[in-house]
Amino acid sequence: TINNGKITAISGDQSPASRGYMAFNQIDPYVSGQKITISTIKSTSSSALPYVSGATFSSIAYWDSLKTALKKAGI
């Protein structure tokens, strides 16, 4: 959910189930808590954005998916 140019709620799903839940459970609140800006997300390589140790690939996939969603939303 985006409100006034800020991400205010987000929910990541992993399919098939894997260690991705570790990343999503930590990154979802980080993003919705506005600890990172949309402009930072858009301008930073997914591999350089915050990641969860032990779930690095899922973390990168999370950021890639979020970047795609923002682009599709015209942001």
Secondary structure, DSSP 8 states (H G I E B T S, - for coil): -EETTEE-------SS-STHHHHHHHHHHHHHTTSS-HHHHHHS-GGGS---TT-HHHHHHHHHHHHHHHHHTT-
